[in-house]
């Protein structure tokens, strides 16, 4: 698959275990560990079609 203009990756931190990110809006029981989240992001970035990204859904108390 070829992406000529690249793609934007939006990483919703709700996917992480709530014990790791207590400030998430929608806790996901049995969510990713930090290692799983890091692996996923690194794998996508290595493909070199990601041109921008953000992290969303952090609620600071």
Backbone as XML, in Angstrom:
<?xml version="1.0"?>
<chain id="A" units="angstrom">
  <residue number="1" name="UNK">
    <atom name="N" x="0.847" y="-1.176" z="0.000"/>
    <atom name="CA" x="0.000" y="0.000" z="0.000"/>
    <atom name="C" x="0.891" y="1.238" z="0.000"/>
  </residue>
  <residue number="2" name="UNK">
    <atom name="N" x="0.604" y="2.186" z="-0.832"/>
    <atom name="CA" x="1.408" y="3.387" z="-0.957"/>
    <atom name="C" x="0.605" y="4.609" z="-0.502"/>
  </residue>
  <residue number="3" name="UNK">
    <atom name="N" x="1.195" y="5.353" z="0.420"/>
    <atom name="CA" x="0.589" y="6.597" z="0.889"/>
    <atom name="C" x="1.485" y="7.734" z="0.428"/>
  </residue>
  <residue number="4" name="UNK">
    <atom name="N" x="1.122" y="8.407" z="-0.617"/>
    <atom name="CA" x="1.967" y="9.458" z="-1.177"/>
    <atom name="C" x="2.121" y="10.654" z="-0.245"/>
  </residue>
  <residue number="5" name="UNK">
    <atom name="N" x="1.062" y="11.012" z="0.458"/>
    <atom name="CA" x="1.112" y="12.184" z="1.324"/>
    <atom name="C" x="1.311" y="11.830" z="2.790"/>
  </residue>
  <residue number="6" name="UNK">
    <atom name="N" x="1.406" y="10.556" z="3.112"/>
    <atom name="CA" x="1.545" y="10.145" z="4.500"/>
    <atom name="C" x="0.213" y="10.098" z="5.221"/>
  </residue>
  <residue number="7" name="UNK">
    <atom name="N" x="0.251" y="9.652" z="6.454"/>
    <atom name="CA" x="-0.957" y="9.558" z="7.267"/>
    <atom name="C" x="-0.698" y="10.161" z="8.642"/>
  </residue>
  <residue number="8" name="UNK">
    <atom name="N" x="-1.770" y="10.565" z="9.294"/>
    <atom name="CA" x="-1.718" y="11.081" z="10.662"/>
    <atom name="C" x="-2.116" y="9.951" z="11.596"/>
  </residue>
  <residue number="9" name="UNK">
    <atom name="N" x="-1.318" y="9.704" z="12.626"/>
    <atom name="CA" x="-1.607" y="8.682" z="13.629"/>
    <atom name="C" x="-2.094" y="9.361" z="14.893"/>
  </residue>
  <residue number="10" name="UNK">
    <atom name="N" x="-3.291" y="9.027" z="15.314"/>
    <atom name="CA" x="-3.842" y="9.554" z="16.554"/>
    <atom name="C" x="-3.891" y="8.410" z="17.558"/>
  </residue>
  <residue number="11" name="UNK">
    <atom name="N" x="-3.090" y="8.499" z="18.610"/>
    <atom name="CA" x="-2.986" y="7.442" z="19.617"/>
    <atom name="C" x="-3.848" y="7.826" z="20.813"/>
  </residue>
  <residue number="12" name="UNK">
    <atom name="N" x="-4.938" y="7.122" z="20.989"/>
    <atom name="CA" x="-5.859" y="7.380" z="22.098"/>
    <atom name="C" x="-5.344" y="6.621" z="23.315"/>
  </residue>
  <residue number="13" name="UNK">
    <atom name="N" x="-4.968" y="7.350" z="24.369"/>
    <atom name="CA" x="-4.367" y="6.678" z="25.519"/>
    <atom name="C" x="-5.347" y="5.809" z="26.294"/>
  </residue>
  <residue number="14" name="UNK">
    <atom name="N" x="-6.619" y="5.832" z="25.922"/>
    <atom name="CA" x="-7.585" y="4.917" z="26.546"/>
    <atom name="C" x="-7.187" y="3.462" z="26.344"/>
  </residue>
  <residue number="15" name="UNK">
    <atom name="N" x="-6.366" y="3.187" z="25.330"/>
    <atom name="CA" x="-5.961" y="1.813" z="25.046"/>
    <atom name="C" x="-4.998" y="1.280" z="26.113"/>
  </residue>
  <residue number="16" name="UNK">
    <atom name="N" x="-4.368" y="2.173" z="26.874"/>
    <atom name="CA" x="-3.446" y="1.742" z="27.919"/>
    <atom name="C" x="-4.197" y="1.326" z="29.181"/>
  </residue>
  <residue number="17" name="UNK">
    <atom name="N" x="-3.578" y="0.462" z="29.956"/>
    <atom name="CA" x="-4.182" y="0.003" z="31.210"/>
    <atom name="C" x="-4.437" y="1.202" z="32.126"/>
  </residue>
  <residue number="18" name="UNK">
    <atom name="N" x="-5.596" y="1.264" z="32.773"/>
    <atom name="CA" x="-5.929" y="2.415" z="33.621"/>
    <atom name="C" x="-4.959" y="2.600" z="34.795"/>
  </residue>
  <residue number="19" name="UNK">
    <atom name="N" x="-4.292" y="1.543" z="35.214"/>
    <atom name="CA" x="-3.313" y="1.684" z="36.293"/>
    <atom name="C" x="-2.102" y="2.508" z="35.830"/>
  </residue>
  <residue number="20" name="UNK">
    <atom name="N" x="-1.875" y="2.554" z="34.515"/>
    <atom name="CA" x="-0.768" y="3.322" z="33.954"/>
    <atom name="C" x="-1.163" y="4.751" z="33.635"/>
  </residue>
  <residue number="21" name="UNK">
    <atom name="N" x="-2.435" y="4.952" z="33.279"/>
    <atom name="CA" x="-2.917" y="6.272" z="32.874"/>
    <atom name="C" x="-4.229" y="6.556" z="33.605"/>
  </residue>
  <residue number="22" name="UNK">
    <atom name="N" x="-4.129" y="6.924" z="34.876"/>
    <atom name="CA" x="-5.367" y="7.162" z="35.629"/>
    <atom name="C" x="-6.172" y="8.357" z="35.128"/>
  </residue>
  <residue number="23" name="UNK">
    <atom name="N" x="-5.569" y="9.211" z="34.306"/>
    <atom name="CA" x="-6.259" y="10.394" z="33.796"/>
    <atom name="C" x="-6.977" y="10.157" z="32.484"/>
  </residue>
  <residue number="24" name="UNK">
    <atom name="N" x="-7.285" y="8.915" z="32.164"/>
    <atom name="CA" x="-7.980" y="8.638" z="30.922"/>
    <atom name="C" x="-9.485" y="8.814" z="31.102"/>
  </residue>
  <residue number="25" name="UNK">
    <atom name="N" x="-10.140" y="9.233" z="30.041"/>
    <atom name="CA" x="-11.584" y="9.456" z="30.105"/>
    <atom name="C" x="-12.385" y="8.173" z="30.104"/>
  </residue>
  <residue number="26" name="UNK">
    <atom name="N" x="-11.886" y="7.143" z="29.449"/>
    <atom name="CA" x="-12.592" y="5.865" z="29.334"/>
    <atom name="C" x="-11.624" y="4.729" z="29.635"/>
  </residue>
  <residue number="27" name="UNK">
    <atom name="N" x="-11.514" y="4.326" z="30.907"/>
    <atom name="CA" x="-10.574" y="3.259" z="31.263"/>
    <atom name="C" x="-10.872" y="1.962" z="30.509"/>
  </residue>
  <residue number="28" name="UNK">
    <atom name="N" x="-9.826" y="1.306" z="30.057"/>
    <atom name="CA" x="-9.935" y="0.049" z="29.313"/>
    <atom name="C" x="-9.334" y="-1.073" z="30.153"/>
  </residue>
  <residue number="29" name="UNK">
    <atom name="N" x="-10.195" y="-1.885" z="30.820"/>
    <atom name="CA" x="-9.666" y="-3.000" z="31.615"/>
    <atom name="C" x="-8.786" y="-3.893" z="30.732"/>
  </residue>
  <residue number="30" name="UNK">
    <atom name="N" x="-7.684" y="-4.359" z="31.284"/>
    <atom name="CA" x="-6.733" y="-5.212" z="30.554"/>
    <atom name="C" x="-6.172" y="-4.519" z="29.323"/>
  </residue>
  <residue number="31" name="UNK">
    <atom name="N" x="-5.992" y="-3.207" z="29.393"/>
    <atom name="CA" x="-5.427" y="-2.456" z="28.268"/>
    <atom name="C" x="-3.959" y="-2.776" z="28.058"/>
  </residue>
  <residue number="32" name="UNK">
    <atom name="N" x="-3.366" y="-2.145" z="27.047"/>
    <atom name="CA" x="-1.957" y="-2.346" z="26.733"/>
    <atom name="C" x="-1.060" y="-1.990" z="27.917"/>
  </residue>
  <residue number="33" name="UNK">
    <atom name="N" x="0.052" y="-2.690" z="28.039"/>
    <atom name="CA" x="1.116" y="-2.273" z="28.941"/>
    <atom name="C" x="1.893" y="-1.168" z="28.228"/>
  </residue>
  <residue number="34" name="UNK">
    <atom name="N" x="2.797" y="-0.503" z="28.939"/>
    <atom name="CA" x="3.619" y="0.512" z="28.284"/>
    <atom name="C" x="4.465" y="-0.103" z="27.172"/>
  </residue>
  <residue number="35" name="UNK">
    <atom name="N" x="4.988" y="-1.297" z="27.411"/>
    <atom name="CA" x="5.799" y="-1.965" z="26.385"/>
    <atom name="C" x="4.971" y="-2.271" z="25.133"/>
  </residue>
  <residue number="36" name="UNK">
    <atom name="N" x="3.736" y="-2.708" z="25.315"/>
    <atom name="CA" x="2.874" y="-3.002" z="24.160"/>
    <atom name="C" x="2.527" y="-1.729" z="23.390"/>
  </residue>
  <residue number="37" name="UNK">
    <atom name="N" x="2.240" y="-0.656" z="24.123"/>
    <atom name="CA" x="1.943" y="0.619" z="23.469"/>
    <atom name="C" x="3.147" y="1.141" z="22.707"/>
  </residue>
  <residue number="38" name="UNK">
    <atom name="N" x="4.319" y="1.078" z="23.336"/>
    <atom name="CA" x="5.557" y="1.533" z="22.694"/>
    <atom name="C" x="5.859" y="0.694" z="21.457"/>
  </residue>
  <residue number="39" name="UNK">
    <atom name="N" x="5.711" y="-0.618" z="21.558"/>
    <atom name="CA" x="5.960" y="-1.504" z="20.419"/>
    <atom name="C" x="5.052" y="-1.153" z="19.246"/>
  </residue>
  <residue number="40" name="UNK">
    <atom name="N" x="3.778" y="-0.927" z="19.531"/>
    <atom name="CA" x="2.809" y="-0.605" z="18.481"/>
    <atom name="C" x="3.175" y="0.688" z="17.771"/>
  </residue>
  <residue number="41" name="UNK">
    <atom name="N" x="3.493" y="1.721" z="18.532"/>
    <atom name="CA" x="3.859" y="3.008" z="17.938"/>
    <atom name="C" x="5.151" y="2.889" z="17.134"/>
  </residue>
  <residue number="42" name="UNK">
    <atom name="N" x="6.157" y="2.226" z="17.710"/>
    <atom name="CA" x="7.433" y="2.070" z="17.006"/>
    <atom name="C" x="7.257" y="1.299" z="15.698"/>
  </residue>
  <residue number="43" name="UNK">
    <atom name="N" x="6.452" y="0.263" z="15.724"/>
    <atom name="CA" x="6.212" y="-0.543" z="14.514"/>
    <atom name="C" x="5.578" y="0.319" z="13.420"/>
  </residue>
  <residue number="44" name="UNK">
    <atom name="N" x="4.587" y="1.111" z="13.781"/>
    <atom name="CA" x="3.935" y="1.983" z="12.795"/>
    <atom name="C" x="4.888" y="3.052" z="12.267"/>
  </residue>
  <residue number="45" name="UNK">
    <atom name="N" x="5.713" y="3.625" z="13.146"/>
    <atom name="CA" x="6.635" y="4.671" z="12.706"/>
    <atom name="C" x="7.731" y="4.119" z="11.806"/>
  </residue>
  <residue number="46" name="UNK">
    <atom name="N" x="8.124" y="2.883" z="12.006"/>
    <atom name="CA" x="9.160" y="2.276" z="11.166"/>
    <atom name="C" x="8.705" y="2.113" z="9.720"/>
  </residue>
  <residue number="47" name="UNK">
    <atom name="N" x="7.404" y="2.058" z="9.501"/>
    <atom name="CA" x="6.883" y="1.925" z="8.140"/>
    <atom name="C" x="7.072" y="3.204" z="7.342"/>
  </residue>
  <residue number="48" name="UNK">
    <atom name="N" x="7.359" y="4.309" z="8.007"/>
    <atom name="CA" x="7.705" y="5.591" z="7.398"/>
    <atom name="C" x="6.594" y="6.266" z="6.596"/>
  </residue>
  <residue number="49" name="UNK">
    <atom name="N" x="5.357" y="5.841" z="6.783"/>
    <atom name="CA" x="4.279" y="6.582" z="6.117"/>
    <atom name="C" x="3.540" y="7.487" z="7.088"/>
  </residue>
  <residue number="50" name="UNK">
    <atom name="N" x="3.896" y="7.434" z="8.387"/>
    <atom name="CA" x="3.304" y="8.335" z="9.383"/>
    <atom name="C" x="4.039" y="9.667" z="9.303"/>
  </residue>
  <residue number="51" name="UNK">
    <atom name="N" x="3.309" y="10.726" z="9.022"/>
    <atom name="CA" x="3.923" y="12.048" z="8.899"/>
    <atom name="C" x="3.634" y="12.949" z="10.090"/>
  </residue>
  <residue number="52" name="UNK">
    <atom name="N" x="2.631" y="12.583" z="10.895"/>
    <atom name="CA" x="2.317" y="13.344" z="12.099"/>
    <atom name="C" x="1.535" y="12.439" z="13.045"/>
  </residue>
  <residue number="53" name="UNK">
    <atom name="N" x="1.561" y="12.802" z="14.318"/>
    <atom name="CA" x="0.789" y="12.012" z="15.282"/>
    <atom name="C" x="0.468" y="12.859" z="16.498"/>
  </residue>
  <residue number="54" name="UNK">
    <atom name="N" x="-0.537" y="12.399" z="17.245"/>
    <atom name="CA" x="-0.874" y="13.040" z="18.508"/>
    <atom name="C" x="-1.345" y="11.985" z="19.497"/>
  </residue>
  <residue number="55" name="UNK">
    <atom name="N" x="-1.371" y="12.390" z="20.752"/>
    <atom name="CA" x="-1.881" y="11.543" z="21.827"/>
    <atom name="C" x="-3.113" y="12.236" z="22.379"/>
  </residue>
  <residue number="56" name="UNK">
    <atom name="N" x="-4.209" y="11.513" z="22.488"/>
    <atom name="CA" x="-5.466" y="12.134" z="22.896"/>
    <atom name="C" x="-6.105" y="11.432" z="24.082"/>
  </residue>
  <residue number="57" name="UNK">
    <atom name="N" x="-7.052" y="12.140" z="24.700"/>
    <atom name="CA" x="-7.911" y="11.653" z="25.774"/>
    <atom name="C" x="-7.296" y="11.700" z="27.165"/>
  </residue>
  <residue number="58" name="UNK">
    <atom name="N" x="-6.266" y="12.522" z="27.387"/>
    <atom name="CA" x="-5.703" y="12.669" z="28.718"/>
    <atom name="C" x="-6.486" y="13.730" z="29.470"/>
  </residue>
  <residue number="59" name="UNK">
    <atom name="N" x="-6.980" y="13.373" z="30.644"/>
    <atom name="CA" x="-7.730" y="14.319" z="31.475"/>
    <atom name="C" x="-6.904" y="14.577" z="32.736"/>
  </residue>
  <residue number="60" name="UNK">
    <atom name="N" x="-6.432" y="15.777" z="32.894"/>
    <atom name="CA" x="-5.651" y="16.137" z="34.072"/>
    <atom name="C" x="-6.582" y="16.614" z="35.175"/>
  </residue>
  <residue number="61" name="UNK">
    <atom name="N" x="-6.383" y="16.087" z="36.333"/>
    <atom name="CA" x="-7.250" y="16.467" z="37.475"/>
    <atom name="C" x="-6.562" y="17.490" z="38.325"/>
  </residue>
</chain>
